[in-house]
Amino acid sequence: MYKMLVLDLDGTLLDDYKEIPNKNIEEINKLNKDFGIIPVIATARPLEVARYIANKGGDAFQSYIIATNGAILMDIQKEEYLINKSLLPEQVKELVEVCKRNALEYEFMTTKHEVADIKYAYRRVIDPMYDNIGVPFNYQSDLEDYISNTQDSIPLFAINGTKKELENCLYEFKNINGIQISGECTRTTPEIDGRIDTICYYDIMRQGVTKASAIEVLANHLNIKKEEIIAVGDGGNDIEMLQVAGLKIAMKNATKKLKEIADFVTQVDNNEGGVGRMMNVIYKALEHEKENSKEKGFEIGE
């Protein structure tokens, strides 16, 4: 019997317009109501963005949130952190120095904002999520000055560039003590002069901080076993998350590496409610198992 459903946001629970397809909401809430399966958002996005999405997901989502790739784990009902592990100021300083030496774009997350250099704004497709939630994307003309003066901690730092740009200096980041680097992720840029580029990026957190480590902390907190966890994702930073789940699901639009470790791949992508359709399959399987158990004289969970 499954007890927890862990869901990535972008490319997974959300469509490309950063909305949750109705099919996803309906099926996840049905699993929660009828079988007690707790949905948990696990995202690289800031806490306040994840909270906004959880509110749109309905009552089932009002339990726990994993934000900034596992640096934050919050009990929403109690407004308590089970994990709150940001990068150290000296680590952020070293990360910035490596980026400066290599003329590399970087950005970072606080609990409230995604903060980036305004001179690289042309590389970004307008993100409707930030337009919708009242937590605007925070562009700055001087990121170093912002870092020096902000009162917010920085749980996640991201380095962005072409594949070649990142490969040329990745070893420098790996030499910084006490950090964790995610798998490579990609995004496409807006079309400029008839050209669309692919930008690669790596998320960087404190050593030991991953979505997977946060899932393990939450599972221990709730006394949930690995085999009772379902995880669904699409990107490089979801690999470890799927590896700590009993049932591993990759989206149709997922990376090749993620599909290779998954137990199942959704039949349709994130824009067609791929998560919801897969949850419907799981619901029917659990319903069938429940009926069989009744015939044998006991209920699931006994």
C-alpha positions as CSV (number, residue, x, y, z in Angstrom):
1,M,0.0,0.0,0.0
2,Y,1.4,3.4,-1.0
3,K,1.3,6.2,1.6
4,M,3.2,9.1,0.0
5,L,3.3,10.6,-3.5
6,V,6.2,12.9,-4.3
7,L,5.8,15.2,-7.2
8,D,8.2,17.5,-9.1
9,L,6.6,20.7,-10.4
10,D,8.0,22.0,-13.7
11,G,7.5,19.5,-16.5
12,T,5.6,17.1,-14.1
13,L,2.7,18.3,-12.0
14,L,2.5,21.6,-14.0
15,D,1.9,22.1,-17.7
16,D,4.0,24.5,-19.7
17,Y,1.7,27.4,-18.7
18,K,2.6,26.6,-15.0
19,E,-0.9,25.5,-14.2
20,I,-2.0,22.2,-12.7
21,P,-4.1,20.3,-15.2
22,N,-7.6,19.5,-13.7
23,K,-6.9,15.8,-14.3
24,N,-3.9,15.9,-12.0
25,I,-5.9,17.7,-9.2
26,E,-8.9,15.3,-9.5
27,E,-6.9,12.1,-9.4
28,I,-4.4,13.1,-6.7
29,N,-7.1,14.3,-4.4
30,K,-9.1,11.1,-5.0
31,L,-6.1,9.0,-4.0
32,N,-5.7,11.1,-0.9
33,K,-9.4,10.9,0.1
34,D,-9.9,7.2,-0.6
35,F,-6.5,5.7,0.2
36,G,-4.8,8.3,2.4
37,I,-1.9,8.8,0.1
38,I,-0.2,12.2,1.0
39,P,1.0,14.3,-2.0
40,V,4.2,16.2,-1.4
41,I,5.6,18.8,-3.8
42,A,9.4,18.5,-4.3
43,T,10.8,21.3,-6.4
44,A,13.8,23.5,-7.0
45,R,11.5,26.5,-6.8
46,P,11.4,28.8,-3.7
47,L,9.1,27.9,-0.8
48,E,6.6,30.6,-1.5
49,V,6.1,29.4,-5.1
50,A,5.7,25.8,-4.0
51,R,3.1,27.0,-1.4
52,Y,1.2,28.8,-4.0
53,I,1.0,25.6,-6.1
54,A,0.0,23.5,-3.1
55,N,-2.9,25.9,-2.5
56,K,-4.1,25.4,-6.0
57,G,-3.8,21.7,-5.7
58,G,-6.5,21.5,-3.0
59,D,-6.9,20.1,0.5
60,A,-4.8,17.0,-0.2
61,F,-1.6,19.1,-0.7
62,Q,-1.8,20.9,2.6
63,S,0.6,18.7,4.5
64,Y,4.3,19.1,3.5
65,I,6.4,20.9,1.0
66,I,10.0,20.2,-0.2
67,A,11.5,23.3,-1.7
68,T,14.8,24.4,-3.2
69,N,15.8,20.8,-4.1
70,G,15.5,19.6,-0.5
71,A,17.2,22.5,1.4
72,I,13.8,23.2,2.9
73,L,11.2,20.8,4.2
74,M,8.1,22.4,5.8
75,D,5.1,21.1,7.7
76,I,2.5,23.5,6.3
77,Q,-0.1,22.9,8.9
78,K,2.3,23.7,11.8
79,E,4.3,26.2,9.8
80,E,7.4,24.4,11.1
81,Y,10.7,23.6,9.3
82,L,11.7,19.9,9.4
83,I,14.8,20.9,7.3
84,N,16.1,24.5,6.8
85,K,19.7,24.2,5.4
86,S,20.9,27.1,3.3
87,L,24.3,27.6,1.7
88,L,26.9,29.2,4.0
89,P,27.9,32.8,3.2
90,E,31.5,31.8,2.4
91,Q,30.2,29.1,0.0
92,V,28.1,31.7,-1.8
93,K,31.1,34.0,-2.0
94,E,33.2,31.2,-3.6
95,L,30.5,30.3,-6.0
96,V,30.2,33.9,-7.2
97,E,34.0,34.2,-7.6
98,V,34.1,31.1,-9.8
99,C,31.3,32.6,-11.9
100,K,33.1,35.9,-12.3
101,R,36.4,34.2,-13.3
102,N,34.5,32.3,-16.0
103,A,32.1,35.1,-17.1
104,L,29.3,32.7,-16.2
105,E,25.7,33.5,-15.6
106,Y,24.3,32.6,-12.2
107,E,21.1,33.0,-10.1
108,F,19.9,31.9,-6.7
109,M,16.9,31.3,-4.6
110,T,15.7,32.7,-1.3
111,T,12.6,31.3,0.4
112,K,10.6,33.9,-1.4
113,H,12.3,34.8,-4.7
114,E,14.2,33.6,-7.6
115,V,16.9,36.2,-8.1
116,A,18.9,36.7,-11.4
117,D,21.0,39.2,-13.3
118,I,18.9,41.5,-15.4
119,K,21.5,41.5,-18.2
120,Y,20.6,37.8,-18.9
121,A,16.9,38.4,-18.9
122,Y,16.8,37.9,-22.7
123,R,17.7,34.3,-22.2
124,R,14.4,33.6,-20.3
125,V,11.0,32.7,-21.6
126,I,8.4,34.7,-19.6
127,D,7.4,32.5,-16.7
128,P,3.6,32.8,-16.2
129,M,4.0,31.4,-12.7
130,Y,5.6,34.6,-11.4
131,D,3.0,36.7,-13.1
132,N,0.2,34.8,-11.4
133,I,1.3,34.5,-7.8
134,G,2.4,37.9,-6.8
135,V,5.9,36.7,-6.1
136,P,7.7,38.4,-9.0
137,F,10.9,37.1,-10.5
138,N,13.5,39.3,-8.9
139,Y,15.9,40.8,-11.5
140,Q,18.9,42.7,-10.1
141,S,21.5,44.9,-11.8
142,D,24.1,44.1,-9.2
143,L,23.8,40.6,-7.7
144,E,26.9,40.9,-5.5
145,D,25.5,44.0,-3.9
146,Y,22.1,42.3,-3.4
147,I,23.8,39.3,-1.8
148,S,25.8,41.6,0.6
149,N,22.7,43.4,1.7
150,T,19.9,40.8,1.7
151,Q,18.6,39.4,5.0
152,D,17.4,36.3,3.3
153,S,19.4,33.1,3.3
154,I,20.3,31.4,0.0
155,P,19.3,27.7,0.0
156,L,20.0,27.2,-3.7
157,F,22.5,28.6,-6.2
158,A,22.3,27.9,-10.0
159,I,25.0,28.2,-12.7
160,N,23.7,28.7,-16.2
161,G,25.3,28.5,-19.6
162,T,25.9,26.5,-22.7
163,K,27.0,22.9,-22.3
164,K,30.6,23.9,-23.3
165,E,30.7,26.9,-20.9
166,L,29.7,24.7,-18.0
167,E,32.0,21.8,-18.9
168,N,35.0,24.1,-19.0
169,C,34.6,25.2,-15.4
170,L,32.6,22.5,-13.6
171,Y,35.7,21.2,-11.9
172,E,36.2,24.5,-10.2
173,F,32.8,24.3,-8.6
174,K,33.4,20.7,-7.5
175,N,36.5,21.9,-5.6
176,I,34.4,24.1,-3.3
177,N,34.0,22.5,0.1
178,G,30.7,21.4,1.4
179,I,28.4,21.8,-1.6
180,Q,26.2,19.4,-3.6
181,I,25.7,19.7,-7.4
182,S,22.6,18.4,-9.0
183,G,22.3,16.5,-12.3
184,E,22.4,18.7,-15.5
185,C,19.1,20.3,-16.5
186,T,18.2,22.2,-19.6
187,R,15.8,25.0,-20.7
188,T,15.2,26.7,-24.0
189,T,15.6,30.4,-24.6
190,P,13.1,32.7,-26.3
191,E,13.5,32.9,-30.1
192,I,15.9,35.8,-30.9
193,D,16.7,36.6,-34.6
194,G,15.2,33.3,-35.6
195,R,17.4,31.3,-33.2
196,I,16.5,29.3,-30.1
197,D,19.3,28.2,-27.9
198,T,19.5,25.5,-25.2
199,I,20.8,26.7,-21.9
200,C,22.1,24.1,-19.4
201,Y,22.2,24.6,-15.7
202,Y,23.2,22.9,-12.4
203,D,21.6,23.5,-9.1
204,I,24.0,23.8,-6.2
205,M,23.1,23.3,-2.5
206,R,24.8,22.4,0.8
207,Q,26.5,19.0,0.9
208,G,23.9,16.3,1.5
209,V,21.0,18.4,0.4
210,T,18.9,16.8,-2.3
211,K,15.2,16.1,-2.9
212,A,16.0,12.5,-2.0
213,S,17.5,13.3,1.4
214,A,14.4,15.5,2.2
215,I,12.1,12.6,1.2
216,E,14.0,10.3,3.5
217,V,13.7,12.7,6.4
218,L,10.0,13.1,5.8
219,A,9.5,9.3,5.4
220,N,11.2,8.7,8.8
221,H,9.1,11.5,10.4
222,L,5.9,9.8,9.1
223,N,7.2,6.2,9.6
224,I,6.8,5.5,5.9
225,K,8.9,2.8,4.2
226,K,10.7,3.2,0.9
227,E,8.3,0.8,-0.9
228,E,5.4,2.9,0.2
229,I,6.6,6.0,-1.7
230,I,5.7,6.9,-5.3
231,A,7.9,9.5,-7.0
232,V,7.2,11.3,-10.3
233,G,9.6,13.6,-12.1
234,D,11.1,14.7,-15.5
235,G,14.6,16.2,-15.0
236,G,18.1,15.6,-14.0
237,N,17.5,16.8,-10.4
238,D,14.8,14.1,-10.0
239,I,17.1,11.1,-10.5
240,E,18.0,10.7,-6.8
241,M,14.4,11.4,-5.8
242,L,13.2,8.4,-7.9
243,Q,15.9,6.2,-6.5
244,V,14.5,6.5,-2.9
245,A,11.0,5.6,-4.0
246,G,9.3,2.2,-4.2
247,L,7.5,3.2,-7.4
248,K,9.5,5.3,-9.8
249,I,7.6,7.2,-12.5
250,A,9.1,9.3,-15.3
251,M,7.1,11.7,-17.5
252,K,6.8,11.1,-21.2
253,N,8.7,14.4,-21.6
254,A,11.4,13.3,-19.1
255,T,15.1,13.0,-19.8
256,K,16.5,9.8,-21.2
257,K,18.5,9.2,-18.0
258,L,15.3,9.5,-15.8
259,K,13.4,7.1,-18.1
260,E,16.1,4.5,-17.8
261,I,15.7,4.2,-14.0
262,A,11.9,4.5,-13.9
263,D,9.5,1.6,-13.4
264,F,6.9,3.3,-15.6
265,V,6.8,6.2,-18.1
266,T,3.5,8.2,-18.5
267,Q,1.6,7.7,-21.7
268,V,1.1,11.4,-22.2
269,D,3.2,14.5,-21.2
270,N,2.8,17.2,-18.6
271,N,0.5,19.3,-20.9
272,E,-2.0,16.4,-21.1
273,G,-2.3,15.5,-17.5
274,G,0.3,12.7,-17.6
275,V,0.5,12.6,-13.8
276,G,-3.3,12.4,-13.3
277,R,-3.7,9.7,-15.9
278,M,-1.0,7.6,-14.2
279,M,-2.6,8.2,-10.8
280,N,-5.9,6.9,-12.2
281,V,-4.1,3.7,-13.2
282,I,-2.7,3.4,-9.7
283,Y,-6.1,4.2,-8.2
284,K,-7.8,1.4,-10.2
285,A,-5.0,-1.1,-9.1
286,L,-5.5,-0.2,-5.5
287,E,-9.3,-0.4,-5.8
288,H,-8.9,-3.9,-7.3
289,E,-6.5,-4.9,-4.5
290,K,-9.0,-3.7,-2.0
291,E,-11.8,-5.7,-3.4
292,N,-9.7,-8.8,-3.5
293,S,-8.7,-8.3,0.1
294,K,-12.3,-8.0,1.2
295,E,-13.1,-11.3,-0.5
296,K,-10.3,-12.9,1.5
297,G,-11.8,-11.4,4.7
298,F,-9.4,-8.5,5.6
299,E,-8.9,-4.9,4.6
300,I,-5.8,-3.3,3.1
301,G,-3.7,-1.8,5.9
302,E,-4.7,-4.4,8.5
